[in-house]
Amino acid sequence: MDGKEHTMAYEEDFDAEWYLDTYYEPSLEAVDKDEFLQFTLDSLHDAFRTARVTGSRLLDVGTGPTVHSVISGSQHVGEIYLSDYAAQNRKVLTDWWKLGTRPQTGIMEYVLRRENSDESVINRQDDMRQKVRGILAIDVHLEHPLGSEYGSEYFDVIISSLCLEVASQSIGEYRKAMKNVCGLLKPGGHLILVGLCGQSYYRVGEQTFSSLPLKRHQAEEVLEDLGHTLLSMRWIKTQDSVLSDTKGAFVIVTRAGSTTKTLLRT
C-alpha cells in the first residue's frame, strides 16, 4: 500500500456496511481469535468496572456503524448519545436503534461472557437501545463539535475509539480535535480513549483512508496539557494486516480537571 493515495472523504467514500461486516460482526469464535478486538472490549469492560467510570450521560465520539464501544458502558450510565461525521454511519446506527438491525451478536456474547452475566443478547440490546437519546452529527474539528444544542461540559463520560487519529492529518490537528472533544466533558468526568499507533492508512472496501501515525506518548501529552489525570493506560503490539499498517493500540482512561486548560504546545 505504500505510495498509494489515501482519502479522507468519509461522506463520499466510506462503505459503512463493508466496515461493519469486516471489522465488527464476527462470530463469538472469531472474537476469541481476534487479539485487538479482545483487547478493546476487555479494556472497556475494565474501565467501567475497575476505574469505576460512571455518570448520567455518555457520549461516544466517532461511533462509526458499530456499537461495540458502548456495550459495557451502557450498564453504568443513564443516557447514551452516539455520534459520527458520516451520514451513512449514522443511518446504520439509527436503524439499529429504531429497528434492532445489525445486532453484532458475537461481540455482545463476548462482553456478556466477560461480565459473567446470564443476560441474553436480546435483553442487553433492548436495554442499550432504550438508553440511547440521539444519533448525532459531529465534527471534531469544530470548537463546538455537536453544534449549539449540546454545549460545553455536558457529558459525564466520553468514549472515543479509533476516531481522532483518522480525522487528523497532523499532530496539531489532533491536539485541537482533542481539546474540542474534551470541552464537552464535565469537570471530573471521565474520558476513555482507544487509539492506534503508527497507522498511516486503513482499508474500507476498495478505498484506503489516511490516518495520523500517532505515537502513544503524544496522546498522553495532549491529555496532560488539557489538565486530565491519567487513571490507566494499556498498550499492545498489533499483528501485521493487509487491512492497515497499524503498529499498536492503546486504551487510556483519564479524569478531567476542574477546567480545560489552553494547549501550549504546537
C-alpha positions in Angstrom: 0.0 0.0 0.0 3.0 2.3 0.4 2.9 5.2 -2.1 -0.9 4.9 -2.8 -3.0 8.0 -2.4 -5.4 7.7 0.6 -8.6 9.5 1.1 -10.3 11.4 3.9 -13.6 11.8 2.1 -15.8 9.9 4.6 -19.2 11.1 3.4 -18.4 10.1 -0.2 -16.1 7.0 0.1 -16.7 5.3 3.4 -18.6 2.0 3.0 -20.4 1.5 6.3 -21.7 -2.0 5.6 -18.3 -3.3 4.5 -16.6 -1.8 7.5 -19.2 -3.4 9.9 -19.1 -6.8 8.1 -15.3 -6.9 8.0 -14.3 -5.5 11.4 -17.2 -5.7 13.8 -19.6 -8.6 13.0 -17.6 -11.7 13.8 -18.9 -14.8 15.5 -18.0 -15.4 19.1 -15.4 -17.9 17.9 -13.8 -15.3 15.7 -13.8 -12.8 18.5 -11.9 -15.3 20.6 -9.2 -15.3 18.0 -9.0 -11.5 17.4 -6.4 -10.1 19.8 -7.1 -6.5 19.1 -10.9 -6.8 19.4 -10.5 -8.7 22.7 -8.1 -6.0 23.9 -10.5 -3.3 23.1 -13.6 -5.0 24.7 -11.7 -6.1 27.8 -10.3 -2.7 28.3 -13.7 -1.0 28.0 -15.1 -3.5 30.4 -12.3 -2.9 32.9 -12.6 0.9 32.6 -16.1 0.8 33.9 -15.7 -1.9 36.5 -12.2 -1.3 37.8 -11.8 2.5 37.3 -15.4 2.9 38.3 -16.3 5.1 35.4 -20.0 6.1 35.7 -22.3 9.0 35.2 -25.6 10.2 33.8 -24.7 11.0 30.2 -22.3 9.1 27.9 -21.2 10.4 24.5 -19.4 8.1 22.1 -17.4 10.2 19.6 -17.0 8.8 16.1 -19.1 5.7 16.7 -19.0 4.6 13.1 -21.6 2.0 12.2 -20.8 -0.2 15.3 -22.0 0.0 18.9 -19.3 -2.3 20.4 -17.7 0.6 22.3 -20.8 1.3 24.5 -21.8 -2.3 25.4 -20.0 -2.3 28.8 -20.7 1.4 29.5 -24.4 1.0 28.9 -24.7 -0.6 32.3 -23.1 2.3 34.1 -24.9 5.4 32.7 -28.4 6.6 32.3 -28.3 8.1 28.8 -26.3 7.2 25.7 -25.5 9.5 22.8 -23.9 8.1 19.6 -22.2 10.3 17.1 -20.5 10.2 13.7 -19.4 12.6 10.9 -20.6 10.4 8.1 -24.3 10.2 7.4 -24.2 6.6 6.2 -22.8 5.6 9.6 -25.5 7.5 11.4 -28.0 5.7 9.2 -26.7 2.2 10.3 -26.8 3.4 13.9 -30.3 4.8 13.6 -31.6 1.5 12.0 -30.0 -0.4 15.0 -31.6 2.0 17.5 -35.1 2.1 15.9 -35.3 -1.3 14.2 -32.8 -3.6 16.0 -30.9 -4.4 12.9 -27.2 -5.5 12.8 -27.1 -6.7 16.5 -23.4 -7.7 16.4 -24.3 -10.9 18.3 -20.8 -12.3 18.6 -19.4 -9.2 20.2 -22.4 -9.0 22.5 -21.9 -12.6 23.5 -18.2 -12.0 24.3 -18.9 -9.0 26.5 -21.7 -10.8 28.4 -19.4 -13.7 29.0 -16.7 -11.3 30.2 -19.1 -9.9 32.7 -20.1 -13.4 33.9 -23.7 -12.3 33.0 -26.6 -14.6 32.3 -28.4 -11.8 30.5 -29.4 -12.6 26.9 -28.1 -10.7 23.9 -31.6 -9.5 23.1 -32.1 -8.1 26.6 -28.8 -6.2 26.5 -29.6 -4.9 23.1 -33.0 -3.7 24.3 -31.5 -2.0 27.3 -28.9 -0.2 25.3 -31.4 1.0 22.7 -33.7 2.3 25.4 -30.9 4.4 26.8 -30.0 6.0 23.5 -31.1 9.6 23.4 -29.8 10.5 20.0 -27.6 9.7 16.9 -25.7 13.0 16.5 -23.7 14.6 13.7 -20.3 15.5 14.9 -17.2 17.3 13.5 -14.3 17.1 16.0 -12.5 20.0 14.2 -15.2 22.5 15.3 -14.9 24.3 18.6 -18.4 23.0 19.3 -18.3 19.6 17.7 -22.0 18.8 18.2 -23.2 22.3 17.4 -25.0 24.7 19.7 -27.6 22.3 21.0 -25.0 20.5 23.2 -22.9 23.0 25.0 -19.6 22.6 26.8 -19.3 20.4 29.9 -22.5 18.4 29.1 -21.3 14.8 29.4 -20.2 12.7 32.3 -18.4 10.1 30.2 -16.9 10.4 26.7 -15.6 7.4 24.8 -13.6 8.0 21.6 -12.4 4.9 19.7 -10.2 5.0 16.6 -11.5 8.4 15.7 -9.3 11.4 16.3 -6.2 10.0 14.6 -8.1 9.1 11.4 -9.8 12.6 11.5 -6.4 14.4 11.7 -3.5 15.0 9.3 -1.1 16.5 11.8 -0.4 16.4 15.5 -1.6 20.0 15.6 -5.0 19.0 14.2 -5.1 16.1 16.6 -4.4 18.3 19.6 -7.2 20.8 18.6 -9.6 18.0 18.0 -8.9 16.5 21.4 -9.4 19.9 23.0 -12.8 20.3 21.2 -14.0 16.9 22.3 -12.8 17.3 25.9 -14.6 20.6 26.0 -17.9 18.6 26.0 -16.8 16.7 29.2 -17.9 17.9 32.7 -15.2 18.7 35.2 -14.3 15.5 37.0 -15.8 13.5 34.1 -14.1 10.5 32.5 -12.6 10.1 29.0 -11.9 6.6 27.6 -9.6 6.9 24.6 -9.0 3.9 22.3 -6.3 4.8 19.7 -3.9 3.3 17.2 -0.1 3.8 17.0 1.9 4.2 13.8 -1.1 3.8 11.4 -0.9 5.8 8.2 -3.8 4.1 6.4 -6.6 1.6 6.8 -8.8 -0.1 4.2 -12.5 0.1 3.8 -13.8 -1.7 0.8 -11.9 -0.5 -2.3 -10.7 2.7 -0.5 -7.8 3.3 1.8 -8.3 6.1 4.3 -5.4 8.1 5.7 -4.5 8.3 9.4 -2.1 10.2 11.6 0.7 7.8 12.6 0.3 8.7 16.2 2.7 7.8 19.0 1.3 6.7 22.3 3.2 9.4 24.3 1.7 12.1 22.1 -1.8 11.2 23.2 -0.8 11.2 26.8 1.0 14.6 26.5 -2.1 16.2 24.8 -4.4 15.0 27.6 -1.9 16.1 30.3 -1.8 19.6 28.7 -5.6 19.7 28.9 -5.4 19.1 32.7 -6.5 15.5 32.7 -5.3 13.0 35.3 -4.2 9.7 33.8 -6.0 6.8 35.6 -4.9 3.9 33.5 -3.1 3.1 30.2 -2.8 -0.2 28.3 -1.0 -1.0 25.1 -0.5 -3.9 22.8 1.5 -4.5 19.7 -0.8 -5.4 16.8 -0.3 -8.1 14.3 0.6 -7.4 10.6 -2.5 -7.0 8.5 -3.4 -6.4 4.8 -6.1 -4.0 6.0 -3.8 -1.4 7.6 -0.2 -0.7 8.7 -1.1 -0.3 12.4 1.8 -1.0 14.8 0.0 -1.0 18.1 -3.1 0.0 20.0 -3.7 1.7 23.4 -6.6 2.5 25.8 -6.2 5.5 28.1 -8.6 6.4 30.9 -8.4 9.9 32.3 -10.4 12.2 34.6 -10.9 15.8 33.5 -9.7 18.6 35.7 -11.8 21.4 37.0 -11.2 23.4 33.8 -10.0 22.6 30.3 -6.5 24.2 30.0 -5.3 26.0 27.0 -2.9 24.0 24.9 0.6 25.5 24.9 2.5 23.1 22.6 2.2 23.1 18.8 
